[in-house]
Amino acid sequence: MNHAQAMAPLQKEAAIHAVYQFLADQGFEDTLHQLEAESCIPYDPDELANAPSTLLSALTSYHASRSMAIARAEHGPRYQEVQAWMKSLDKKEEERVAVETGRLQTHATNIIAVKFQPNQRNASEADEGSEKELVFASGGVDKTVAVCSAQSNAVLRRIPVSGPVLSLDFNPADPRLLLATCMNGGHSVVNVEKEGEEAGLQTQVNHKKYVVCGRWSPDGRHYVTGAHDHFVHLYKQEDDADPAAASASASTPARSWSLHRRLDLGNPVESVAWIDDKHFLVSVREDNYLHQFHVDQEEAVHKWNMNESGDNHVSFTVLDMVVSPGREGHAILLATDSNRVILMQTGSNLQLRNFYNIQNDGYSTPRLAWSPCGKYGYVTSQDRTIHILDIFAGKVSGKLEGHAINVRDVSMHPTANKLVTCSFDKTCRVWSTELEATRLQREG
């Protein structure tokens, strides 16, 4: 008997125990006991109770090794560049958020969307040395946007919009401008430094069903909206003014955006994300592809298959996606309705990481955020928590707990390493690192 034959029974027993563990974790008790009866290998729940998920760990390692082999063959220099970026994440000293440091009720009704404002300047003080206020916006079923301070835990202003709010996004080039998409098929662009009706810059109702997502282009000249009517609408700034230059002005110039293109995706749209100033991705239901568009073309310029095997079987829907921080946009996180988050290389079919056992099914609305340096990802879950994803390690490294009902949205400040979440428990909560929480507690 050779060495391989001698080891076979031990390997078989280890494999059976790994399957026991998986079946127990998933609640497949009948299948587990049937396997126990057929294999004649005893199942000991106490022995496996606190053990890591062997089968899922092996699957993750398999995905990683298979992806690397495919990448070397198909993705060349781009793959090497992304791998260098991935390795750099492990060396970054960025701390993950871990402690709730603020809480406020911004709406009397359910809160559906929340977004941190980037590069906020203190509008009430002209001095460059004045402390920058961390501001976020929340949107509720009450058809309003609340503009809030993350430091004072207070609502600063309230702005009416066209309908119950489903998503929010600040213009990256001019952070005074906020895009709010709504349940009534419409959207509004508002100036968050104004109050009430005076804040409204533009409202359009062009979709026929819920507008579930809306995102500005990185240069602030375009935005896209996606709806359950199967359409993506692309809007274009009507003048040639530089949004970044306009943001430096104390007054807000008259601004307007016109409908540039209507793109029929054939199925309900769930998420959109910009790769760069000219290209954006769209995910839809009942489709295993991400569709990539150029702002000046009617048809998709690329379709990226999310099945590693290359087949066209549809086993999940991407409900949210966010591109990694920085102009390079190396990777994109995809939150699915199958208890899984995928990290893909942008501009390819390559899967870099897979994160499992994140409770989100077909009735969920998971939302994602990146940490400022890209070392961590944050994703909401149906278990009322926010899972923390260690991007380099490819594993869930913790949870944020506190919300009493499902967490509906999550947003990370681009520089301050603070997270804000909202929930159907009618609260917005601000989360900080342990070091920052200690400092805040010491300062009283």
N, C-alpha and C positions, 0 to 999 in steps of 0.2 A: 504493500500500500504506500503510495507516494504521499508527500507532505500535503498536497492540495486535497487528496481524498481524506486524509486524517482530519483536516480542518473543516471539512464540509459540514459535519453535524453541528459544530460550534457556530459556524456562520449561519446555518439554517435557524438555529435557536435564537441567535441575536436578531436575525431578520424578523422572525415571528414576534419577538418582544417589541421590536420597533413598530410593527403593524398593530399589535395590541395597544400600544401607547397612542398611536394615531386614532384608532377606532374609539378608544375611551375618550380622548379629547374632543372628538366630533360627536359623541353621544350615540354611536352605532353599537349599542349593547347586544342586540340579537346577533349581528354579524360577528361580533367579538366572541361570543360564547360558541357559535357554530364553528369558528376557526379553532377555538380551544379544543372542541370535541374531536375535530378531524385531525388536528396536528398532534394531539396527545401531549402537548407542552403546556404545563400549568400557567395560568394567568395570575400574577400577584400584583394587585392594585397598589399595595403599600410600597412595593419596590420601585414602581414607576411614577409615583405620585408627584414628586418634585423634580423629576429628571427632565432635561431639555428635550425638545421634540427631535428625536433622532432622524425620523423619516423626512421631516420637513427640512432639517439641516442638510441632509444628504441631497435632497431635491434642489435646495439653493446652491450647493456646491456644484451639482451637475449642471444647473443652468449657467453658472458662472464659467465653468470650464468649457462648456459647449459654445457659449457666446464668444469667449476669447478665441477659440479655434476659428469660428466663422469670421470674426472681426479681422484677424490677421490675414485671412485670405481675401476678404472683400472690402475692408475699410481703410487699409493702408495708413498714410500719414495722419489722417484725421483721427483714426483709432488711437494712434500713439499719443497724439496731443490730448485726447480725452483721458487716456489712462494716466498721463502725467498729472492732469488736473485732479483726478480721483486720488492719486497717491498724496498729492499736496494737502488734501483735506485732513488726512490723519495727523499732519504736523501742525495744523492750525490750533491756536490756543483758545479758540472760541468756546465759551461756556454755554451750555444749554439752559433754557429757561426752566424753572422748576417750582416757583413759589408764586401764589396769587398775592399781588400787592395792591390791587384796586378792584372795586366793584361798584357798579351803579345801575339803576333801572332807567334806561333811556327812553323807553316807550311803555305805555300802559298795556299794549297789545304784544303779540308775538314779535320777536326781533329775528329777522331773517338774514340780514347781511351786515357786515362790518368791514371797515377798511382804515388802516393807518394812513395818514397824510405824509408823503415824503417831503423832505427838505423844507419843513415848515419854518417860515420866518415869523417873528413876533410882530403882528400887524399894528399893535398898539404902541410900540416903541421903535423909533427909527435908529437908535444907537446900535451899531454892529455888535457891540459887546453885550447886549441884552441877552438874557437866557432864552433859548429857543423852547417854545412850548410844544409838547408832544400832543398832537391832535388826531383824533380818529372820528370817523363818521359811522353812524348806524342807521339802518333802514328797517322800517316796520310795516306791519299790516295796516297801520293807521295812515298810510299815504304821506308820511313825512320822513325827512332825514334829520337826525339829531347830530349836531357838531359838538364834540365833547373833548374835554381836557383829560389826558391820562394822568397828569400830576395831581390835579385838584379833585378828580372824580366828580366833575360837574358838567352839566349840559350848558354849552355856551350859546348856542343858537338852534333854532328849529326852522326847517325849510320845507314847504309843501312841494310834492312832486305829482306826477300824473296818475299814479296808482300805487297799490301795495308793492313794496320794494322787494325785488328778488336778488339783485346784485349791485355792487358798488365798485367804482374804480376811479382813482385820481389820475389826472393827466400828469405823466412823468415830467414833462417839460414846463408846465405851468400848474403847480399843485393847488392853486386856488380853484381849479375847475374839477368838478366831480360829475361823473356819469352814473346815473341811477336807472336801471332797467326794471320794468314793472309787470305786474300780472295782467294788466289791461291791454297788452300788446304795444305799449308805448315805452318811451324813455325820456328822461330829462337831463339836461346839462345845466348845472347850477354853479354859482360862485359862493363858496362856503364862507367867505369873509363878509357876505351880506346876510341880512336877516329877512325871513318871511318871503313875501311875493317878490321883493326887490332882488332876491338872489337868482331868480330864474332867468336863464339866458336863452334856452331853447327847449321846446317840448314837441315831440313827434309821435304819432301813433300809426305806425306803418305795418306792424305785424298783426296777425289774426289770432294768435294764441300767446300764452305766457312767454315773455322775453326773459329767459333763464340766465343769460350771461351777456356781459358787455365789457369790452376791453379797449383801452387806448393803445395806439402804436407807441413805441419808445420815443419817437421824435415829437409826439403830440399832435401830428397833423391829420391823422385818421383815427377812427374808432369803428369797431364792429359790434353788432348785436346778433345774438343767436336765439332762436325761438322754437317752440314745439310745433309751429306751423311748417317746419322743415326748411325754413329759409335762414340764411345769414345775410344781413344787410351791412354794406360797407359805406361809411360816411366819410366825406372828405372836406377839409377846411376850405372855405370858399375864397379866401385871399391867400397871398403868399407871405404873410407876416410870420416871423419866427416865434413860435410859442415860448421858447426859452427866453428870448429877449423881452417879450411881452410880460413875462412873469416878474421881471425886475422893475416894472413900472408900478407906481403907487396906485394908479387907477386901472380898472379893467376895461380894455377897449371893447367895442362892440364886436362880438364874434359869432359866427354861424357856420354850420356844417350841413352839407347837402347830401342826399342819398346818391351815391356814386354807382353802386352795383347791388343787384339782388341775385343771390346764389342759391339755387335749389339743390339741397342735399338729399332729398328723397325720403328722409326719415327725421324724426324729432331731433333737433340739435341740443346737445347737453353742455358743451364747453368749447371755448375758443381761447387761443393763446398766441401771442406774437413772438416770432423767432427773432426778427429784426425789424427795421423801419418799413420794409416792403413785403414781408412774408408773414403769414399767420396760418395756424393749424386749427382744424375743426374736428370734433368728435361727435358722432351721432349714434343713435340707438340702432340695434340690429346690423352692425357693421364692424368688421374686424380691422378696418383701416383708419388711420389718421389722414385727413385730406389737407394738403398744403396748397395755399393759394398765394398769388401775387396780386398786389393792389390794382394792377393794370390789365389783368387777364380774367376772362369769364370762366375758364375751365381750370380745374386743379392742375398744378404744375407737377405735383408728386402725390403718390399715395403710399403710405408707410404701413406695411402689414404688421400688426401687433401679435401675430402668432409666430412663435419661433420656428415652428416646423414649416412655415410657408404656406399652409393650407388656408382655406377660406371658411373654416368652421367658426361660427360666432358663439362664444361661450361667456362673454362678459361685455359690458358697456363701460366706457370711460366717462365718468360723471364730472370729473374736474381735472385740470392739468395746469401746471405752472412750470415755466422755464427757469433754469438755475440763474442765480444773480450774476450780474456782470454783462458787458456787451457781447462777450463771446458766446453766451448761451450754450454751454457744452452739452447739457442734458435736460430732460424734462421728466417731471414726476407725473404719473397718471394714477388717479384714484378710481378704482373699479367698483362694480356692484357684486363682486365675487370674493369678498374678504381678502383683497390683495391690492397692493400698490406696486406699480412697475416703474423702474427708472430706465428710460431709453436715451440713447445718444440722439441728439437732434440731427436731422438730415440723414437718418438711416433707420433700418429695421432693428438695429442692435439693442438688445436688452442688457443693461449693465448690472442691475440688481433687481431682485424680487423680494417684497416684504409680505409675509403671510400672517394669517390669524388676526387680521384687523377687521372687526365685525362690521361689515357693510354689505347688505344684500340689495335686491332689486327695488326695495322700498326706501332705501337710504338716500341721503344727499351729502356724501362726503365732500369736504373742502380741504385744500392743501395750502401750505406756506413753506417757504425756505427761510432758514436763518440767514443773517446778513452775509456771512462768508461762505455759505453753502455747505457747512459741515453737517447740519441737521435739517431734517424735514419734519413738518408737523401735519398730522392728518386727523380729522374728526372721525369719531366712531359711534355706532349705534349704542354702545355701552355707556354713553354720556361722558366719555373721556376724550382726551386728545393724545394720540400716540406719538411718541418721539422717535424719529427714524435716524439712526446713525448711518449716514450715507456711505462712508468708506467701509465700515464693518458689514453693512448689508443686513442689519438686524434692528428690531425694535428695542430701544434702550431705556424706555420708561414711559410713564403716562402722567398726564395732568388731570387730577380729579377734583371735582368741586361742584360742577353744574348738576342741578337736580333733574333736568330733562334733557333730551337730545341737544347736542351742540350743533348749531346750524351753520356757523361760518367761523373762519379764523384768518387773522392777518398779522404779519410780522412787520415791525418798523424796519425800514431798509438799513438804518445805521445804529439805532439805539439798543438793539437786541432785547426788545420787549415785544410780547405777543398780546393780541387782544382777541377775545372770543365772544360769541353771542349765542344765546340759547332760547329755546321756547320756555325756559323758566323766567323769561323777561329781564334777564340781567346781561350786562356786558362785563367781562372780567379781564383785568390786565395782569399779565404774568411776567415775572422778572427772574434773573439769575439769582442763585442763592447769595452771591456776593452783593448784588444790588439790593436784595431784600434785607440783608443785614445792615447795609448802610442806611436804608430808609428807616429801619426800626431804630437805629442809633440816633438818627436825626429827629426822631419823634413824630 
